[in-house]
Amino acid sequence: MTRDNATALIRTYLDAFNAKNFDGMLACLGEDVIHDINQGGREIGKEKFRWFNATMSRHYDEELGDIVIMVNETGSRAAAEFTVRGTYLATAEGLPEANGQRYALPAGIFFEIEDGLIMRVSTSYNLQDWISQVRAG
């Protein structure tokens, strides 16, 4: 995959996220996609990814802005850095109580790409920063 094609794939994935088009996101992923959840576990497969997205959308309404995409020369690895702007909709287990708090924090995703599909999604953000923001209301 070329660098330009990989950039377009990552842009399509992130645009689908912003449009809340979870099927569009899934279309960018390989069947055995590895999903490394921020400060969490690792899940493998599109169906688990679909379940994760459904769970997250019940708790958070988010949009990614200030997106910068970086891709290696072979198009096999990429990263995206952005600002997550969101609203905490419903209390997630083990986290502070939700009451519509707004938040904004820097975050990033690392990707591995094979045969034109994303095969790994590893998300990173500062959970303590997010907790501080939602506790402050």
N, C-alpha and C positions, 0 to 999 in steps of 0.2 A: 504494500500500500504506500502510496506517495505521502509526503508530508501534507500536501494540500488536501488530499482525500481524507487523511486522518483528522485534520483540523475540521473539515466539513462534517465528519461523523460526530465528533465531540460537540460541535456547534448544534447539530441536529438533536442530539441527546439533551443538551442543556436547554435548548429552545422548547423541546417537548416538556421538560420539567416545568418551565415557566408557564406553559400553556395548560398545565395539569393534564397533559395527554400521556397517561401512563402506558397505554398501548404503543404510542410512538417511542417512548423510552425503551420499552421492551424490544421493539423492532431493531434497535441498535445493538442488542446484546446477543451473545452466543448462548446456546442452550445450557452450557455448563459454566456460566458466568460465576466468578468468585466475587462475593460482596463482603468487603471488610468494613464492618460497621464501626463508626467512631467510638472509641473507648468501649467496644463491645466485642462480639464474636465474629466468626466468619460463617457465612452461609453460601451454599453453592446451588446454582440453578435458577432459571427464569421464574419458576413458580414461587420459590421462596422470595425472590425479588419483588414479584407482583404482590405477595402478601405483605411484605415490608412496606411497600408504597401505600397500600390500602390502610395499614395501621397508622402510618405517619400522617396521612391526609386527614384522619379523624382528629388528630391532636394538634396539627400545625397547618397554617396557611402561609406558604413561603414563596418568595420570588428571589431569583439570583440576579444581581446587578454588578456593574463594574467588572465584567468577565474578561479575563485574559487567558488565552489558550496557548500552551507551549507544547511543541511536538518534536520528538527526536528526528534525526535525518532519515531514518528508515520508515518512519510512521508506525512503529511498533509500540511505542510508549508515548504517553501524553500526560499533561497535567493542566488543570484549570484552577485559577485562583479567582475568587469573587467575594462579594458581600452578600450575605444572606439577610434579607429583610423579611420579618415574619410576624405573625400573630399566634399566640399560644391559645388554642381553642378549647382543649379538653385535657384534664390532668392525665399525664402519663405516669405509669407505675414507677414509684421510687423518685419522682421529681416533684418540685413545688406545685402547689395548687394553681390551676389555670383559671384566669378570669379575664381573658382577652388582652393580656399584656403584649406589647409590641417590643421587638428586639431587632438589633442589627449587629452582625458580627462577621469578621473575616473567616473564610473557610477555603478549603481546597479539596480537589479530588485527583487522585492518581489513577491512570488507566493503562491497561495492557490491551493491545489490539492484535487480532489474528484473523486472517482471511476476511478482512473487511468488517469485522464485528468486534465489539468490546467484550473482552474476556475477563477483565478484572476491574472493579470499581472500589477504590479505597478512599473513604471520606475522612477528612480531618478538620476539626474545629475545636475551640477551647470551651469545653463543657462548663467549666467554672465561671467563665465570662457570661455564658448564656444564663446560668443559674442566678448569678448576681443581677443580671438585667431583669429577669422575670420576678425575682424577689423584690426588687425596687419598684416594680409595678410599671 
